[in-house]
């Protein structure tokens, strides 16, 4: 804290003729400065610094000295040991740093005889709303397409999915966007699958999944697969099977990716995606 700031944060002593605060049984009390507040409340982005002032009121006939500290969260006081003359109020500025999540704490004052006063302090962390997601690990398996959705924003998402697959001679699957029956909290990964019972028996396809959600969240995932009726080809004899495979690879368009991406095991754990909750 700079010297200039420290000067601004020195305790202020005020005559009690204008102080309406409640009186404790042994003559002193602790309350938020300004009156009308039973406790402290603040909100801000995580990491931001908030400032307020706590008042120690002494209505007794002699001076008292109290020590201040915070519980539940670090609190930086302008003065931690405050001497308050008789019939006087001392106002002590303090600062707190907003944590990553909501937090309930207290400001505690204790006198030389062990008398203690407490005031509640509630902090709320606010984060900007960001809708973002990724589509990962797309793969074609048996009669379905598997994929992962990851929420990389700060809001709960209800995703919509569109599916398209293009074969050697044009589209073989084209499903319009529809809302999936899932909710995706921030930082969560879901392993999902899309049924495809009528996939081609012989073709080479490129699959594209397009997922949208929230305000502008959008991503696509792709995979390639080849379908060959191995049982039918084997039953037709070696020559027919060779011709079938030869025709398949001749017709195959250049530039497409071969093979398919291997999907991971289902995951539902929270990831470190950069989303703040």
C-alpha positions in Angstrom: 0.0 0.0 0.0 1.5 3.4 -1.0 2.0 6.2 1.5 -0.7 8.3 -0.2 -3.2 5.4 0.0 -2.3 4.8 3.7 -3.0 8.4 4.5 -6.5 8.1 3.0 -7.0 4.8 5.0 -6.2 6.2 8.4 -8.9 5.7 11.1 -11.5 8.5 11.4 -12.7 9.5 14.8 -16.3 10.8 15.0 -18.3 12.2 17.9 -21.1 9.9 19.0 -23.8 12.6 18.9 -24.5 11.7 15.3 -24.0 7.9 15.6 -27.3 5.8 15.7 -25.5 2.4 16.0 -26.7 -0.2 18.5 -24.9 -0.4 21.9 -23.4 -3.6 23.2 -23.8 -4.6 26.8 -20.3 -3.6 27.8 -20.3 -0.3 25.9 -18.9 -1.0 22.4 -20.1 -2.4 19.1 -19.0 -3.3 15.6 -21.0 -2.5 12.4 -20.6 -1.5 8.8 -19.9 2.2 8.4 -22.7 4.5 7.3 -25.5 2.8 9.2 -28.5 0.9 7.8 -26.5 -2.2 6.9 -26.5 -5.3 9.2 -23.6 -6.9 7.3 -21.2 -6.4 4.4 -21.9 -7.4 0.8 -19.7 -7.1 -2.3 -19.5 -8.5 -5.7 -17.0 -8.3 -8.6 -14.9 -10.3 -11.0 -12.6 -12.9 -9.4 -9.3 -11.2 -8.5 -10.8 -7.7 -8.2 -10.2 -5.7 -5.0 -13.2 -4.2 -3.1 -13.0 -1.6 -0.3 -15.4 -0.8 2.5 -15.2 0.6 6.0 -16.1 -1.0 9.4 -17.0 1.2 12.4 -16.0 0.5 16.1 -18.3 2.5 18.4 -17.3 3.1 22.0 -20.1 4.6 24.2 -18.3 3.8 27.4 -16.6 6.2 29.8 -13.1 5.0 29.0 -11.0 4.3 26.0 -10.8 0.8 24.5 -8.4 -0.9 22.2 -9.7 -3.6 19.8 -7.9 -5.8 17.3 -9.5 -6.6 13.9 -9.1 -9.6 11.7 -11.1 -11.5 9.1 -12.2 -15.1 9.1 -13.1 -17.2 6.0 -11.2 -14.9 3.7 -8.1 -12.6 4.0 -9.0 -9.0 5.0 -6.5 -6.2 4.8 -7.3 -3.4 7.3 -5.8 0.1 7.3 -5.1 -0.5 11.1 -5.5 -3.9 12.8 -5.1 -2.5 16.4 -7.5 0.5 16.9 -7.7 2.6 20.1 -11.1 4.3 20.4 -11.5 7.1 23.0 -14.7 7.3 25.2 -17.9 8.2 23.4 -16.2 8.0 20.0 -16.4 6.0 16.9 -13.4 4.8 14.8 -13.9 4.0 11.1 -11.4 1.6 9.7 -11.2 1.1 5.9 -10.4 -2.4 4.7 -10.0 -4.3 1.4 -10.8 -7.8 0.2 -10.0 -9.7 -3.0 -12.9 -11.4 -4.7 -12.2 -15.2 -4.8 -13.1 -17.5 -7.7 -16.4 -18.5 -6.1 -19.0 -17.0 -3.7 -17.7 -16.8 -0.2 -19.2 -16.1 3.3 -16.8 -14.6 5.8 -16.7 -12.4 8.9 -14.9 -9.4 10.3 -14.1 -9.9 13.9 -13.1 -7.4 16.6 -11.7 -8.4 20.1 -11.0 -6.1 23.0 -8.3 -6.5 25.7 -10.8 -8.4 28.0 -11.7 -10.9 25.3 -15.0 -9.3 24.3 -15.7 -10.1 20.7 -18.0 -8.6 18.1 -18.6 -10.1 14.6 -20.0 -8.7 11.3 -20.9 -10.9 8.3 -19.1 -10.4 5.0 -20.6 -12.0 1.9 -18.7 -11.9 -1.5 -20.1 -12.9 -4.8 -17.9 -13.6 -7.8 -19.3 -12.4 -11.1 -18.0 -13.7 -14.4 -18.8 -12.7 -17.9 -21.3 -14.9 -19.7 -19.5 -16.8 -22.4 -21.1 -19.5 -24.6 -18.4 -21.8 -26.1 -18.1 -25.5 -26.9 -16.1 -28.0 -28.9 -17.0 -31.2 -30.7 -14.2 -33.8 -30.3 -13.4 -37.5 -30.9 -15.9 -38.1 -33.7 -15.9 -41.7 -34.9 -18.1 -44.1 -36.9 -18.7 -47.3 -35.0 -21.0 -50.1 -36.0 -24.5 -48.6 -36.4 -23.7 -45.2 -34.7 -21.6 -42.1 -34.7 -19.9 -41.3 -31.4 -18.5 -38.0 -30.3 -17.7 -35.8 -27.2 -19.1 -32.4 -26.4 -17.1 -30.1 -24.1 -18.5 -26.9 -22.6 -15.6 -24.4 -22.7 -17.7 -21.3 -21.6 -19.2 -20.0 -18.4 -22.9 -20.8 -19.0 -25.0 -24.0 -19.0 -25.6 -25.1 -22.6 -28.5 -27.0 -24.2 -26.9 -28.1 -27.5 -28.4 -28.6 -31.0 -27.0 -31.2 -33.3 -27.0 -31.4 -37.1 -25.5 -34.5 -38.9 -24.3 -34.8 -42.5 -22.5 -37.6 -44.3 -21.3 -37.4 -47.9 -20.4 -40.6 -49.8 -18.8 -41.2 -53.1 -21.9 -40.3 -55.1 -23.4 -37.6 -52.8 -25.1 -37.2 -49.4 -26.0 -40.4 -47.6 -27.2 -38.8 -44.4 -28.6 -35.3 -43.7 -30.3 -34.6 -40.4 -31.5 -31.1 -39.6 -30.5 -29.5 -36.3 -32.4 -30.7 -33.3 -32.1 -30.1 -29.6 -30.4 -32.8 -27.7 -32.0 -34.0 -24.4 -28.9 -33.0 -22.3 -27.6 -30.0 -20.4 -23.9 -29.3 -20.4 -22.6 -27.3 -17.4 -19.4 -25.2 -17.7 -16.3 -27.3 -17.8 -18.2 -30.5 -18.4 -17.5 -33.2 -21.1 -20.2 -35.6 -22.3 -19.6 -38.7 -24.4 -22.6 -39.1 -26.8 -23.7 -41.2 -29.8 -25.9 -40.7 -32.8 -27.7 -43.7 -34.2 -27.1 -44.6 -37.8 -28.8 -48.0 -38.5 -29.2 -47.5 -42.3 -25.6 -46.7 -43.1 -24.3 -47.7 -46.5 -23.0 -51.2 -47.1 -20.3 -50.1 -49.6 -19.1 -46.6 -49.6 -16.5 -44.1 -48.4 -18.0 -41.3 -46.3 -17.1 -38.1 -44.7 -19.2 -37.4 -41.6 -19.6 -33.9 -40.2 -21.3 -33.0 -36.9 -22.3 -29.4 -36.3 -23.3 -28.4 -32.8 -24.7 -25.0 -31.8 -25.9 -23.7 -28.4 -26.4 -20.5 -26.4 -25.5 -17.1 -27.8 -23.2 -17.9 -30.7 -21.6 -21.2 -29.5 -20.8 -23.3 -32.5 -18.3 -26.0 -33.5 -18.0 -28.9 -36.0 -16.3 -32.3 -35.8 -15.5 -34.6 -38.7 -14.5 -38.2 -39.3 -14.1 -40.5 -42.3 -15.0 -44.1 -42.7 -15.1 -46.9 -45.3 -17.9 -49.4 -45.5 -17.1 -52.8 -47.2 -19.4 -55.8 -47.1 -16.6 -58.3 -46.3 -19.0 -61.2 -45.8 -20.6 -60.8 -49.2 -17.3 -60.2 -50.9 -15.8 -63.4 -49.4 -18.9 -65.4 -50.4 -18.6 -64.2 -53.9 -15.1 -65.6 -54.3 -11.6 -64.1 -54.5 -11.9 -62.7 -58.0 -15.1 -60.9 -57.3 -13.8 -59.6 -54.0 -10.7 -58.3 -55.7 -12.7 -56.6 -58.4 -15.0 -55.1 -55.8 -12.1 -53.7 -53.8 -10.4 -52.4 -56.9 -13.5 -50.6 -58.0 -13.9 -49.1 -54.5 -10.4 -47.6 -54.5 -10.6 -46.3 -58.1 -13.8 -44.4 -57.4 -12.5 -43.1 -54.1 -12.1 -39.3 -54.5 -8.6 -37.9 -53.8 -8.1 -35.6 -50.9 -10.3 -37.4 -48.4 -8.9 -38.6 -45.1 -8.6 -42.4 -44.8 -9.2 -44.3 -41.6 -11.2 -43.1 -38.7 -10.4 -41.4 -35.4 -10.5 -43.6 -32.3 -13.0 -42.5 -29.8 -12.0 -42.3 -26.1 -13.9 -44.0 -23.3 -16.9 -42.1 -21.9 -15.9 -39.1 -19.8 -18.1 -37.1 -17.5 -15.5 -35.4 -15.3 -15.0 -31.7 -15.1 -12.1 -30.5 -17.1 -9.8 -27.5 -16.7 -11.3 -25.8 -19.8 -10.6 -22.2 -18.6 -14.3 -21.7 -17.7 -14.7 -19.9 -14.3 -17.6 -21.1 -12.1 
